[in-house]
Amino acid sequence: MPAHTHTRSHAQGSADSRLPWWALALPVLAFAVLLVLIADPAQARAAGGDPAVGQIIEHLQHTLSR
């Protein structure tokens, strides 16, 4: 008598694996905010941090724009 093997009626990984809308929106928003801060170093200095940070950002922006 042949051995009966249990076969699954559905493929593995077929569970609903959709992400909620905010799982994509939050990282995109964070990236956009950081990009704006890098693109406009005056705004970064207005936040009241160390002036050296603004100078580093300006230097990076100047280096990347070449």
N, C-alpha and C positions, 0 to 999 in steps of 0.2 A: 504494500500500500504506500503510495507516494506521500511524502511529508507535506503538510499544508503550510504554506508560508503566508504570513500576514502582509498584505499589500495595502498601502495607504491610498485612500480614494482621492486625495489631493496632493499636489506637488509641494515639496518643502519650500518655504519662503513665500507661500501664497497668502500669508496673513496680510492684513491691511497695514502697510508700512508707510503710509503717507504722513508727511510732517505737517504740523499745524502752521498757519500762515506766519506766526511770529517767530518760528524757528529759522526762517529765512530773513524776515524783515529786520530783526534785531541786529544780526551781524552786518547786514547791509547798511543799516543806519549808523552803527558804530564806525564802520569803515568810512562812510561819507563824512562824518563829523571829524575824524582824524585827518582825512584828506583836506578838508577845508582849513583846519588848523595849520597844516603843512603849507598849503597854498597861500595863506595869508598870515605871515608871521606877526604882523601887527596885532591881530586878534589874540594870538597866543601870549604876547606880552601884556595885553590889556587884562588878562586873567590874573596878573600879579605874581607870576613865578620869578624864578631867577633870570636876570637879563641874559646870562650866558646861554640859557636854553634857546632863547629867541635868536641869538647869534648863530648857534649851531644849526637851527632850522633854516636860517637865511643862507648859511654856507652850503647846506645840503641842497637847498632849492637852486642856488646858483650853480652848483656842481652838476645837478641833474638836468638843468636847462641847456647845457652846452651841447 
